[in-house]
């Protein structure tokens, strides 16, 4: 077979199986995996993301102010139908899902315009060790600059007791 015949055969086979050149697959962003922190005064936020596997990332965050938990959130980021779906359950509030409107190698934006606040969530990577998470809704918007940190407890941190 000639190169041209092989290429035509490949393209026809790919189109027949749904894997043609126009098919787009999306995966949760591997760069988000790990631990991220923001510290401001006596306020400390830690956000942890498992590496993507099977089109899914799981995350959690906790904000401590003056030594007490102020907020927490569980998050699932999954690939579904060529989009990313970000589902969050924050601090005893109802679960809400947001669907991607923009995904690049260094950022993603998810939206749910029917949600009260936020309606838009943006994660933007800034180099290897920092990112900005942003939430928006109506005329309000807040940036959360974070830097990569260890997922292990630091010296002097609370440790569970052994029994």
C-alpha positions as CSV (number, residue, x, y, z in Angstrom):
1,X,0.0,0.0,0.0
2,X,1.1,3.5,-0.7
3,X,1.4,6.1,2.0
4,X,-1.6,7.9,0.7
5,X,-3.7,4.7,0.8
6,X,-2.5,4.0,4.3
7,X,-3.5,7.5,5.4
8,X,-6.9,7.3,3.8
9,X,-7.5,3.9,5.4
10,X,-6.5,5.4,8.8
11,X,-8.8,8.4,8.5
12,X,-11.8,6.3,7.4
13,X,-11.2,3.9,10.3
14,X,-10.9,6.7,12.8
15,X,-14.0,8.4,11.5
16,X,-16.0,5.2,11.6
17,X,-15.0,4.6,15.3
18,X,-15.7,8.2,16.4
19,X,-12.0,9.0,16.9
20,X,-11.6,11.3,13.9
21,X,-9.3,14.3,13.9
22,X,-12.1,16.6,15.0
23,X,-12.9,14.6,18.1
24,X,-11.9,16.5,21.2
25,X,-11.1,14.9,24.5
26,X,-10.7,16.8,27.7
27,X,-9.1,15.8,30.9
28,X,-8.9,17.6,34.3
29,X,-5.7,19.7,34.6
30,X,-2.8,17.7,35.9
31,X,-1.0,20.9,37.0
32,X,-3.7,21.4,39.7
33,X,-2.8,18.2,41.5
34,X,-1.1,18.7,44.9
35,X,-1.5,21.2,47.8
36,X,-2.0,24.9,47.6
37,X,-2.1,27.5,50.3
38,X,-3.0,31.1,50.9
39,X,-2.0,32.9,54.1
40,X,-3.2,36.3,55.1
41,X,-2.8,37.5,58.7
42,X,-4.4,34.9,60.9
43,X,-6.3,33.4,58.0
44,X,-4.9,30.2,56.4
45,X,-6.5,28.3,53.5
46,X,-5.2,24.9,52.3
47,X,-6.6,23.4,49.1
48,X,-5.6,19.8,48.2
49,X,-6.2,18.1,44.8
50,X,-5.7,14.4,44.0
51,X,-4.0,13.7,40.6
52,X,-6.4,13.1,37.7
53,X,-7.3,9.4,37.1
54,X,-10.2,8.1,35.0
55,X,-11.2,11.6,34.0
56,X,-11.7,12.7,37.6
57,X,-10.0,14.8,40.2
58,X,-11.1,15.1,43.8
59,X,-10.3,18.1,45.9
60,X,-10.9,19.6,49.4
61,X,-10.2,22.9,51.0
62,X,-10.2,24.2,54.6
63,X,-9.9,27.8,55.9
64,X,-8.8,28.4,59.4
65,X,-9.0,31.8,61.1
66,X,-7.4,32.3,64.5
67,X,-7.0,28.5,64.9
68,X,-10.7,27.7,64.2
69,X,-12.2,26.2,61.0
70,X,-14.2,28.9,59.3
71,X,-15.0,27.3,56.0
72,X,-14.4,23.9,54.2
73,X,-15.4,22.5,50.8
74,X,-15.3,19.2,48.9
75,X,-14.9,19.4,45.2
76,X,-15.1,17.0,42.2
77,X,-13.7,18.0,38.8
78,X,-14.6,15.5,36.1
79,X,-14.5,15.2,32.3
80,X,-18.0,14.8,30.9
81,X,-19.2,15.2,27.3
82,X,-16.2,17.1,26.1
83,X,-16.4,19.6,29.1
84,X,-15.1,19.8,32.6
85,X,-17.8,19.7,35.3
86,X,-16.8,21.3,38.7
87,X,-19.1,20.1,41.5
88,X,-18.7,21.7,44.9
89,X,-20.2,21.1,48.4
90,X,-19.1,24.0,50.5
91,X,-19.5,24.3,54.4
92,X,-23.0,22.7,54.8
93,X,-24.4,24.5,51.7
94,X,-26.2,22.7,48.9
95,X,-24.0,21.1,46.2
96,X,-23.7,23.1,43.0
97,X,-22.2,22.1,39.6
98,X,-20.5,24.4,37.1
99,X,-19.6,23.5,33.5
100,X,-16.5,24.7,31.6
101,X,-16.7,27.5,29.2
102,X,-13.0,27.8,28.6
103,X,-10.1,25.3,29.1
104,X,-6.5,25.9,28.1
105,X,-3.1,24.3,29.1
106,X,-2.8,26.8,32.0
107,X,-6.4,27.7,33.0
108,X,-10.0,26.7,33.1
109,X,-13.3,28.6,33.6
110,X,-16.5,27.0,34.8
111,X,-19.9,28.6,35.0
112,X,-23.4,28.2,36.4
113,X,-25.3,31.4,35.7
114,X,-28.4,30.1,37.7
115,X,-26.3,29.8,40.9
116,X,-26.6,32.7,43.3
117,X,-22.8,33.2,44.1
118,X,-20.4,32.4,42.7
119,X,-21.6,32.0,39.1
120,X,-18.1,31.7,37.6
121,X,-15.0,30.0,38.9
122,X,-11.6,30.5,37.3
123,X,-8.3,28.7,38.0
124,X,-5.3,30.2,36.3
125,X,-1.8,28.7,36.7
126,X,1.1,31.2,37.2
127,X,4.3,29.3,36.8
128,X,5.1,26.0,38.3
129,X,4.3,27.0,41.9
130,X,1.5,29.5,42.0
131,X,-2.1,29.9,40.8
132,X,-4.9,32.3,41.1
133,X,-8.4,31.0,41.9
134,X,-11.1,33.6,41.2
135,X,-14.9,33.5,41.9
136,X,-17.3,35.9,40.3
137,X,-21.0,36.7,40.3
138,X,-23.0,39.7,39.4
139,X,-20.7,42.7,40.0
140,X,-18.6,41.0,42.6
141,X,-15.3,39.1,42.1
142,X,-12.6,37.8,44.5
143,X,-9.1,36.6,43.7
144,X,-7.4,33.9,45.8
145,X,-3.6,33.8,45.0
146,X,-2.1,30.5,46.2
147,X,1.3,29.0,46.2
148,X,2.2,25.3,46.0
149,X,3.0,23.8,49.4
150,X,3.8,20.4,50.9
151,X,0.8,18.1,51.6
152,X,2.6,16.9,54.7
153,X,2.1,18.5,58.1
154,X,4.8,21.0,59.2
155,X,6.7,20.6,62.4
156,X,4.5,21.5,65.4
157,X,1.3,20.9,63.5
158,X,-1.5,19.0,65.1
159,X,-1.1,15.3,64.7
160,X,-3.7,12.6,65.4
161,X,-2.9,10.7,68.6
162,X,-2.0,7.0,68.4
163,X,-4.0,4.6,70.5
